[in-house]
């Protein structure tokens, strides 16, 4: 669907497609974009030193797209080059192996029309893969969080769930956030989304915006390619780099929906939230420290809101295998339970989060795994008994 100049108030859209050795997927991505753009919009493809048939593929599109070529340096530098070249008031970054839906751009622009104060418009995605016969098999949405607007930042800190092809961003917000971090080998999109979320309001549509392709191709720049099987571990490692930095630099107020702290109880809630986020990033050493600082702030019983925060501490989309037999966590919970009255509630709330994961594993037929998670939940609950 093409948007008229009237419906978008003359705004220009810049679509940036970074690509590296994805000649087999790139046409599907571009073919889905072209029917949606207006005469003043631009599609900028940044070729990050591709050595496959990418040049031949792009030549077929002629002047319908603009091509930037650079020596292979990674996605962050490619995106920075595209942003520097782009001139639109709205920026849409689309991965070279994903396929946007036919009404995606219109759906995202309607979010801005409904809420002119928004800086980010986003929507859902559906994963798909090709069968051996070539037919596309559509699966489901991966990790997703239906959150209120005022909780978008916290939901994003807990886990990355809004992907670049699924969001349209005001150019002014990218200008305020600064360049993509070229020192990060992975998770550059997650790092940028956090920075954008700190600066602007995010509003959503329930519509599916793009189809996320699942495939076994290698990832990363030429100097540090890795296989799809190592994808999650690479993301976990790079997310930890981002959150180690955030723990030192992000004001504690940003860990509350209100983004303000006016009492010791609110400071406790913020510390518990930060600790739960660090636990989801596998940094339990930091989490236990934050939990201890939180309980020092107030010895009153935990609120229902704080208990919900703690139950989410083991809810990472990368699972929670690091908790099994982890003496640091077990001993930390026993110490907190013995030192602070709310410490027992803290241990029980964390245990309840594990019980939820055990039930989820059982529902998926993973009975041995479910039993193992439940046993760990019992150990945490036992810490609350003194």
Rosetta blueprint (number, residue, H / E / L):
1 X L
2 X L
3 X L
4 X L
5 X L
6 X L
7 X L
8 X L
9 X L
10 X L
11 X L
12 X L
13 X E
14 X E
15 X E
16 X E
17 X E
18 X E
19 X E
20 X L
21 X L
22 X L
23 X H
24 X H
25 X H
26 X H
27 X H
28 X H
29 X H
30 X H
31 X H
32 X H
33 X H
34 X H
35 X L
36 X L
37 X L
38 X L
39 X L
40 X L
41 X L
42 X E
43 X E
44 X E
45 X E
46 X E
47 X E
48 X E
49 X L
50 X L
51 X L
52 X L
53 X L
54 X H
55 X H
56 X H
57 X H
58 X H
59 X H
60 X L
61 X L
62 X H
63 X H
64 X H
65 X L
66 X E
67 X E
68 X E
69 X E
70 X E
71 X L
72 X L
73 X L
74 X L
75 X H
76 X H
77 X H
78 X H
79 X H
80 X H
81 X H
82 X H
83 X H
84 X H
85 X H
86 X L
87 X L
88 X L
89 X L
90 X E
91 X E
92 X E
93 X E
94 X L
95 X L
96 X L
97 X L
98 X L
99 X E
100 X E
101 X L
102 X L
103 X L
104 X H
105 X H
106 X H
107 X H
108 X H
109 X H
110 X H
111 X H
112 X H
113 X H
114 X H
115 X L
116 X L
117 X L
118 X L
119 X L
120 X E
121 X E
122 X E
123 X E
124 X E
125 X E
126 X E
127 X E
128 X E
129 X E
130 X E
131 X L
132 X L
133 X L
134 X L
135 X L
136 X E
137 X E
138 X E
139 X L
140 X L
141 X L
142 X L
143 X L
144 X L
145 X L
146 X L
147 X L
148 X L
149 X H
150 X H
151 X H
152 X H
153 X H
154 X H
155 X H
156 X H
157 X H
158 X H
159 X L
160 X L
161 X L
162 X L
163 X L
164 X H
165 X H
166 X H
167 X E
168 X E
169 X E
170 X E
171 X H
172 X H
173 X H
174 X H
175 X H
176 X H
177 X H
178 X L
179 X L
180 X L
181 X L
182 X L
183 X L
184 X L
185 X L
186 X L
187 X L
188 X H
189 X H
190 X H
191 X H
192 X H
193 X H
194 X H
195 X H
196 X H
197 X H
198 X H
199 X H
200 X L
201 X L
202 X E
203 X E
204 X E
205 X E
206 X E
207 X E
208 X E
209 X E
210 X E
211 X E
212 X E
213 X E
214 X L
215 X L
216 X L
217 X L
218 X L
219 X E
220 X L
221 X L
222 X H
223 X H
224 X H
225 X L
226 X E
227 X L
228 X H
229 X H
230 X H
231 X H
232 X H
233 X H
234 X H
235 X H
236 X H
237 X H
238 X H
239 X H
240 X H
241 X H
242 X H
243 X H
244 X H
245 X H
246 X H
247 X H
248 X H
249 X H
250 X L
251 X L
252 X H
253 X H
254 X H
255 X H
256 X L
257 X L
258 X L
259 X L
260 X L
261 X L
262 X L
263 X L
264 X H
265 X H
266 X H
267 X H
268 X H
269 X H
270 X H
271 X H
272 X H
273 X H
274 X H
275 X H
276 X H
277 X H
278 X H
279 X H
280 X H
281 X L
282 X L
283 X L
284 X H
285 X H
286 X H
287 X H
288 X H
289 X H
290 X H
291 X H
292 X H
293 X H
294 X H
295 X H
296 X H
297 X H
298 X L
299 X L
300 X L
301 X L
302 X L
303 X L
304 X H
305 X H
306 X H
307 X H
308 X H
309 X H
310 X H
311 X H
312 X H
313 X H
314 X H
315 X L
316 X L
317 X L
318 X L
319 X L
320 X L
321 X H
322 X H
323 X H
324 X L
325 X L
326 X L
327 X H
328 X H
329 X H
330 X H
331 X H
332 X H
333 X H
334 X H
335 X H
336 X H
337 X H
338 X H
339 X H
340 X L
341 X H
342 X H
343 X H
344 X H
345 X H
346 X H
347 X H
348 X H
349 X H
350 X H
351 X H
352 X H
353 X H
354 X H
355 X H
356 X H
357 X H
358 X H
359 X H
360 X H
361 X H
362 X H
363 X H
364 X L
365 X L
366 X L
367 X H
368 X H
369 X H
370 X H
371 X H
372 X H
373 X H
374 X H
375 X H
376 X H
377 X H
378 X H
379 X H
380 X H
381 X H
382 X H
383 X H
384 X L
385 X L
386 X L
